[in-house]
Amino acid sequence: MGAILCPPGPHAILLVVSITQPFTDIQRRAAEEQLGALGGGTWRYSMVVFTGVDKLPKGVFIEEHIANTGEALQWLVERCGSRYHAFDNTRKETEDNTQVPELMEKVEEMITDNQGWYFEVNELILLEEEQARRALEEERMRMEEHARQREQMIGGPPRELRLLLLGWKGVGKSSVGNSILGRRYFESGQETDLCLRRQALVSGRRVTIVDTPGWDWFSVRRTPKRIRQESQRGAALLRPGPHTLLLVLPVVSSLTARKRRTLLAHIETLFGDSACLHTMVLFSCGDWLGRTPIEEHILRGGRELQRLLEYCGNYYHVLDSKTPGKDRSVSVLLDKIEEMIRENGDKAFLPIQTEWCKSHNFIFLYLLVLQSERTYIHV
């Protein structure tokens, strides 16, 4: 949408990269998809602008930083035709500051190389973005209306909420679980091998969460059978079934068509076609957004991200997983989960009778017998 605010089109697309933040392959793919979403030919009008070069070690120049940082940053600079500029953030405008004039000279040189042409955004892409923006606005208004209806409803929240954390490896599922429960119940920063169930009282609800091992990013077949079975076991640990499947997705991750298909294939293969009715996308690493609204991030995220949200009934939420117990949006998340439960007829999700479940039915039967005996003794 920003491109149309420079009518008839921008002469230059400046890709701002901070020296103080690592530029990984995730950021590289995100930049590639963002510019690709604008249409062909965008790289001819692109330039990398580095900020914070004052943070470089003494005697290290920007060229050396580019050469030593890694292939992702080198790829970005080369893709922009080796056009880049560096800003020293400590230099004030009142000083003898030539940084901006030098940048303008480089932009004018690029315009000359492009024979004076500006970048023209594909009208079809603009139309799709406008439609997506309207859809997100309608969804926001729908959520606000549901919130007003919730306030008018009589009766308290469900006594218990059972949540299953799902997603790729390394997306922050354990940190998300800690944020929701308000304590460090799950070990974050290391790979999860087995399902782990934890429970806490959160905003007046008894919330039970099961953390699961992560899936492969690109293929169901590449996810080991043991990991797939652990995901199914996680649902069984929330008997009679989880209320919501929380699909954790980091906001810093770009979503391609292949990744989206892989996520849906995992969900449907492990839990059945009806799982979509109980699935919510939970964005992790929300602190990366800064002041950017999640709706704007979704709009910029491209069609594949929007298709994933449509699959989940446009149920989504964003959490800052760095500060367990201090994120006020946890209560809002639980409100959204309760809304989803009501739309599903106040019923929990009953997963398909998987191969793992069938082979372990004797365990479930034994647990049920113990439960009935315990109830009888207390009576």
Sequence and secondary structure as in RCSB ss.txt:
>XXXX:A:sequence
MGAILCPPGPHAILLVVSITQPFTDIQRRAAEEQLGALGGGTWRYSMVVFTGVDKLPKGVFIEEHIANTGEALQW
LVERCGSRYHAFDNTRKETEDNTQVPELMEKVEEMITDNQGWYFEVNELILLEEEQARRALEEERMRMEEHARQR
EQMIGGPPRELRLLLLGWKGVGKSSVGNSILGRRYFESGQETDLCLRRQALVSGRRVTIVDTPGWDWFSVRRTPK
RIRQESQRGAALLRPGPHTLLLVLPVVSSLTARKRRTLLAHIETLFGDSACLHTMVLFSCGDWLGRTPIEEHILR
GGRELQRLLEYCGNYYHVLDSKTPGKDRSVSVLLDKIEEMIRENGDKAFLPIQTEWCKSHNFIFLYLLVLQSERT
YIHV
>XXXX:A:secstr
 GGGGSTT  S EEEEEETTS   HHHHHHHHHHHHHT TTGGGGEEEEEE GGGS TT  HHHHHHHH HHHHH
HHHHTTT EEEE TT  TTS   HHHHHHHHHHHHHHHTTT      HHHHHHHHHHHHHHHHHHHHHHHHHHHH
HH  S   SEEEEEEE BTTS HHHHHHHHHTS  S  SS   S EEEEEEETTEEEEEEE   B SS STTS H
HHHHHHHHHHHTTTT  SEEEEEEETT    HHHHHHHHHHHHHHH GGGGGGEEEEEE GGGGTT  HHHHHHH
T HHHHHHHHHTTT EEE  TTSTT  THHHHHHHHHHHHHHHTTT        HHHHHTHHHHHHHHHHHHHHH
HHH 
